[in-house]
């Protein structure tokens, strides 16, 4: 045991929670969640992180850490006209699909065959509207938003993850200094609220399926790559089963998807955590303990953030998602052959198109895959025509 194990685990908790909690709060606002629903949502996510990380890391003796789906929360935050009970139905569908992927291997293989450029483009389209939302708040609160943006632009050159944490803390201080805060509600311990799901086929297709795809493509698959890159075997079926079950159990209490961590996982899988790769799994129990402590005070966190201006929440969330947006756009444009299909998927998703009650993320994926399929069929034909012309 080394102190670096404890430090790495707690840093991963701080970066994962502090860097994306504003996205969860924005998602909760989008589905008209009450304060009780929001605190239950955040608390049960923390409980899921604690249980899944504790079990998987000890069971496999590997530094397996889990997280909530931040891109998934961003997807939820872009929706409108959806109530909390209907959203829970979509969360349950996404969890069931993750479990199905774990038990039915052809489904997992099918997901892996989705071109990464198109999956990344869909994710970029989801994140784009969220990231640019910060600029709508500049005219009304310039002395809050502009200093936060400037701070992030400078600090991200040294550490993008820590830059978000510093902006979060600086924003709290600045909001108080500018007298933009509301009276703080009494702090209290967390309680869990059971939500009876409602089933709406358009929401299931428009939110549930894209939530599953975004979670798999932007969280689980990159998380597997992080583990492999650190030299560890990947018990993929075990990870998907455990996180899928956690998502299924936590969804009725308001939580969306639990999944394998990607960015924060690198904090616990590298040599800074422990020089002996066989001992890094010890980060798991301390990571779990950190999230268990956060679960107990989730209601107070929600009350604290509720006292700050909307511009602060939007700015922090936009900054937190700017890094994933850059990564998604880079991956979408990496393969020249799929660029047009990827741009189409991005444009349709970012447009906010809604048809038959189904949201833009689904139609963006359909557009990208359709154009990719046309390219696959017609490219050989074009090649033969070009060859005949040349001869």
C-alpha positions in Angstrom: 0.0 0.0 0.0 1.3 3.4 -1.0 -0.2 6.9 -0.4 -0.2 7.3 -4.2 -3.0 4.7 -4.4 -5.3 6.7 -2.1 -4.3 10.0 -3.8 -4.9 8.7 -7.3 -8.3 7.2 -6.4 -9.5 10.4 -4.7 -8.2 12.6 -7.5 -10.2 10.4 -10.0 -13.3 10.9 -7.8 -12.8 14.6 -7.7 -12.2 15.0 -11.4 -15.1 12.7 -12.4 -17.6 14.2 -10.0 -16.6 17.9 -10.0 -16.0 18.0 -13.7 -19.4 16.7 -14.8 -21.9 17.3 -11.9 -23.1 20.4 -13.7 -24.0 18.3 -16.7 -26.2 16.0 -14.5 -28.0 19.1 -13.1 -28.6 20.4 -16.6 -30.0 17.0 -17.7 -32.3 17.0 -14.6 -33.6 20.4 -15.5 -34.3 19.3 -19.1 -36.7 16.6 -17.9 -38.4 18.8 -15.3 -36.9 16.9 -12.3 -37.9 18.1 -8.9 -35.1 18.9 -6.3 -35.9 15.5 -4.7 -35.6 13.7 -8.0 -32.4 15.5 -8.8 -30.7 14.7 -5.5 -31.9 11.1 -5.8 -30.5 10.9 -9.3 -27.1 12.2 -8.2 -27.0 10.1 -5.1 -27.9 6.8 -6.7 -25.3 7.4 -9.4 -22.7 7.8 -6.7 -23.9 4.6 -5.0 -23.7 2.8 -8.4 -20.2 4.0 -8.9 -19.2 2.8 -5.4 -20.8 -0.6 -5.7 -19.7 -1.4 -9.3 -16.1 -0.2 -8.8 -15.7 -1.9 -5.5 -17.0 -5.2 -6.8 -15.2 -5.3 -10.2 -11.8 -4.1 -8.9 -11.8 -6.6 -6.1 -13.3 -9.5 -8.1 -10.8 -9.2 -11.0 -7.8 -7.7 -9.1 -7.7 -5.0 -11.8 -8.0 -1.2 -11.6 -11.5 -1.2 -13.0 -13.3 2.1 -12.2 -16.7 3.1 -13.3 -18.4 6.4 -14.0 -21.7 7.8 -15.1 -22.2 8.6 -18.8 -21.4 12.3 -19.1 -22.1 12.3 -22.9 -25.4 10.5 -22.0 -26.3 13.2 -19.6 -25.5 15.8 -22.2 -27.8 13.9 -24.6 -30.6 14.1 -22.0 -30.0 17.8 -21.5 -30.6 18.5 -25.1 -34.1 17.0 -25.0 -37.3 18.9 -24.4 -40.9 18.1 -23.6 -39.9 14.9 -21.7 -41.0 14.3 -18.1 -39.0 12.5 -15.5 -41.2 9.3 -15.5 -40.9 9.0 -19.3 -37.2 9.6 -19.1 -36.9 6.7 -16.5 -38.5 4.4 -19.1 -35.8 5.3 -21.6 -33.1 4.8 -18.9 -34.4 1.3 -18.2 -34.3 0.5 -22.0 -30.7 1.6 -22.2 -29.8 -0.5 -19.2 -31.5 -3.5 -20.7 -29.7 -3.1 -24.0 -26.3 -3.0 -22.1 -27.3 -6.3 -20.4 -28.3 -7.8 -23.7 -24.9 -6.8 -25.2 -23.2 -8.6 -22.3 -25.2 -11.8 -22.8 -25.7 -11.8 -26.6 -22.3 -11.5 -28.3 -23.5 -10.8 -31.8 -25.1 -7.6 -30.5 -21.8 -6.5 -29.1 -20.1 -7.3 -32.4 -22.7 -5.3 -34.2 -22.1 -2.3 -32.0 -18.4 -2.5 -32.7 -19.0 -2.5 -36.4 -20.6 0.9 -36.3 -18.0 3.1 -37.9 -16.2 5.1 -35.2 -16.4 8.2 -37.4 -20.2 8.1 -37.5 -20.6 7.3 -33.8 -18.2 10.1 -32.9 -20.0 12.5 -35.2 -23.3 11.7 -33.5 -21.7 12.4 -30.2 -20.2 15.6 -31.4 -23.6 16.7 -32.6 -25.1 16.1 -29.2 -22.2 18.0 -27.4 -22.1 20.9 -29.9 -25.4 22.5 -28.9 -24.5 22.1 -25.3 -21.0 23.6 -25.6 -22.2 26.7 -27.5 -25.0 27.4 -25.0 -22.5 29.3 -22.9 -22.3 32.1 -25.4 -26.0 32.9 -24.9 -25.3 33.9 -21.3 -22.4 36.3 -22.1 -24.7 39.3 -22.7 -26.6 39.0 -19.4 -23.6 38.0 -17.1 -20.4 38.9 -18.9 -18.4 39.5 -15.7 -19.1 35.9 -14.6 -18.9 34.0 -17.9 -15.9 35.7 -19.6 -13.5 35.3 -16.6 -14.4 31.7 -16.3 -13.8 31.1 -20.0 -10.5 32.9 -19.9 -9.4 30.9 -16.9 -10.1 27.7 -18.6 -8.4 28.7 -21.9 -5.2 29.3 -20.0 -5.2 26.4 -17.5 -6.2 23.7 -20.0 -2.7 24.1 -21.5 -1.3 22.6 -18.3 -4.1 20.2 -17.3 -7.5 20.0 -19.0 -9.1 17.9 -16.2 -7.9 20.1 -13.3 -8.8 23.2 -15.3 -12.4 22.3 -15.0 -12.1 21.8 -11.3 -10.4 25.2 -10.9 -13.1 26.9 -13.0 -15.8 25.3 -10.8 -14.2 26.6 -7.6 -13.5 30.0 -9.2 -17.0 30.3 -10.4 -18.4 29.7 -7.0 -16.2 32.4 -5.5 -17.0 34.8 -8.4 -20.8 34.2 -8.2 -20.7 35.1 -4.5 -18.5 38.1 -5.0 -20.8 39.4 -7.7 -23.9 38.8 -5.5 -25.5 36.5 -8.1 -26.4 33.7 -5.6 -29.8 32.9 -4.1 -30.3 32.1 -0.4 -28.9 28.6 0.3 -31.6 26.1 1.2 -31.1 24.1 4.4 -28.5 21.3 3.9 -29.8 17.8 4.5 -28.9 14.1 4.1 -29.8 12.4 0.9 -33.0 10.5 0.5 -33.9 8.2 -2.5 -37.1 8.8 -4.5 -38.7 6.0 -6.4 -40.1 7.0 -9.8 -42.6 4.8 -11.5 -41.6 4.7 -15.2 -43.9 5.6 -18.1 -43.5 4.1 -21.5 -43.5 6.3 -24.6 -42.3 4.6 -27.8 -41.0 7.8 -29.3 -38.9 8.6 -26.3 -37.7 5.0 -26.1 -36.5 5.2 -29.7 -35.4 8.8 -29.6 -33.7 8.8 -26.2 -33.3 5.3 -24.9 -31.5 3.8 -28.0 -29.2 6.8 -28.5 -28.4 6.8 -24.8 -27.3 3.2 -25.1 -25.3 3.8 -28.2 -23.6 6.9 -26.8 -22.7 5.0 -23.6 -21.2 2.1 -25.5 -19.4 4.1 -28.1 -18.1 7.0 -26.0 -17.6 5.3 -22.6 -17.4 1.5 -22.6 -15.4 0.9 -25.8 -12.8 3.7 -24.9 -12.7 2.4 -21.4 -11.8 -1.1 -22.7 -9.1 0.6 -24.8 -7.7 2.4 -21.7 -7.4 -0.9 -19.8 -5.8 -2.7 -22.8 -3.4 0.2 -23.3 -2.3 -0.1 -19.7 -1.5 -3.8 -20.3 -4.5 -5.3 -18.5 -6.9 -8.0 -19.7 -10.4 -6.7 -20.2 -13.3 -8.8 -18.7 -15.8 -7.1 -21.0 -18.8 -9.3 -20.3 -18.3 -9.0 -16.6 -18.0 -5.2 -16.8 -21.1 -4.9 -19.0 -23.1 -7.2 -16.8 -22.3 -5.5 -13.6 -22.8 -1.9 -14.9 -25.9 -3.0 -16.8 -27.4 -4.4 -13.6 -26.4 -1.3 -11.7 -28.1 0.9 -14.4 -31.2 -1.3 -14.3 -31.5 -1.1 -10.5 -30.7 2.6 -10.2 -32.9 3.8 -13.1 -36.2 3.8 -11.0 -34.5 6.2 -8.6 -33.8 8.6 -11.4 -30.3 7.7 -12.5 -29.3 7.3 -16.2 -26.5 5.0 -17.3 -23.5 3.6 -15.3 -20.5 2.5 -17.4 -16.8 2.0 -17.5 -14.8 5.1 -16.9 -12.5 6.2 -19.7 -10.7 9.5 -18.8 -10.7 9.1 -15.1 -9.6 5.4 -15.5 -6.3 6.6 -16.8 -5.6 8.2 -13.4 -5.8 4.8 -11.7 -4.2 2.6 -14.4 -0.9 4.4 -14.8 2.4 4.2 -13.0 1.6 7.3 -10.9 -0.9 5.2 -9.0 1.6 2.5 -8.2 4.8 1.4 -9.9 3.7 -2.2 -9.6 0.9 -2.8 -12.2 -0.4 -5.7 -10.1 -1.2 -3.4 -7.1 -3.1 -0.7 -8.9 -6.4 -2.5 -8.4 -6.2 -1.2 -4.8 -7.4 2.2 -6.2 -10.8 0.6 -6.7 -11.8 0.3 -3.0 -10.7 3.9 -2.2 -12.5 5.2 -5.3 -15.6 3.4 -4.2 -15.3 4.9 -0.7 -15.0 8.4 -2.2 -18.3 8.0 -4.1 -20.0 6.4 -1.1 -19.2 9.6 0.9 -20.5 11.8 -2.0 -23.8 9.8 -2.1 -24.5 10.8 1.5 -24.3 14.5 0.7 -25.8 14.6 -2.8 -28.9 16.5 -1.6 -26.6 19.2 -0.2 -24.7 19.4 -3.5 -27.9 19.9 -5.4 -29.1 22.6 -2.9 -25.7 24.3 -3.2 -25.8 24.4 -7.0 -29.4 25.5 -7.0 -28.4 28.7 -5.3 -26.1 29.7 -8.1 -27.1 31.4 -11.3 -28.0 29.4 -14.4 -25.2 31.0 -16.3 -22.7 29.5 -13.9 -24.1 25.9 -14.4 -24.2 26.3 -18.1 -20.7 27.7 -18.3 -19.1 24.9 -16.2 -21.0 22.2 -18.1 -20.0 23.7 -21.4 -16.4 23.8 -20.4 -16.5 20.3 -19.1 -17.8 19.0 -22.4 -15.5 21.0 -24.6 -12.7 18.4 -24.3 -15.0 15.5 -25.3 -16.3 17.6 -28.2 -12.8 18.1 -29.5 -12.1 14.4 -29.2 -15.4 13.5 -30.9 -14.8 15.9 -33.8 -11.2 14.6 -34.3 -12.4 11.0 -34.4 -15.2 11.9 -36.8 -12.9 13.5 -39.3 -10.0 11.1 -39.0 -11.0 8.8 -41.9 -11.3 10.6 -45.2 -13.6 7.9 -46.6 -16.2 8.5 -43.9 -16.0 12.3 -43.6 -19.1 13.1 -45.6 -21.2 10.5 -43.7 -19.8 11.8 -40.5 -20.5 15.4 -41.3 -24.0 14.4 -42.2 -24.5 12.6 -38.9 -23.1 15.6 -37.1 -25.3 18.2 -39.0 -28.5 16.3 -38.5 -27.8 15.7 -34.8 -26.7 19.3 -34.1 -29.8 20.6 -36.0 -32.1 19.4 -33.3 -34.3 17.7 -35.9 -37.3 15.9 -34.4 -39.5 13.7 -36.6 -42.4 11.4 -35.5 -41.5 12.5 -32.0 -38.0 11.0 -32.2 -35.0 13.1 -31.4 -32.1 14.3 -33.5 -29.5 11.9 -32.2 -31.3 8.9 -33.6 -31.9 10.6 -37.0 -28.2 11.7 -37.1 -27.1 8.1 -36.6 -29.6 7.0 -39.3 -28.3 9.6 -41.8 -24.7 8.8 -41.2 -25.2 5.0 -41.5 -27.3 5.4 -44.6 -24.7 7.5 -46.4 -22.0 5.1 -45.2 -24.0 2.1 -46.7 -24.4 4.0 -50.0 -20.7 4.7 -50.1 -19.9 1.0 -49.4 -22.1 -0.1 -52.3 -21.3 2.5 -54.9 -17.5 3.0 -54.3 -16.6 -0.3 -56.0 -18.9 0.6 -58.9 -17.3 4.1 -59.3 -13.9 2.4 -59.2 -14.7 0.2 -62.1 -16.2 3.0 -64.1 -13.0 5.1 -63.5 -10.9 2.1 -64.5 -12.8 1.8 -67.8 -12.4 5.5 -68.5 -8.7 5.3 -68.0 -8.3 2.3 -70.3 
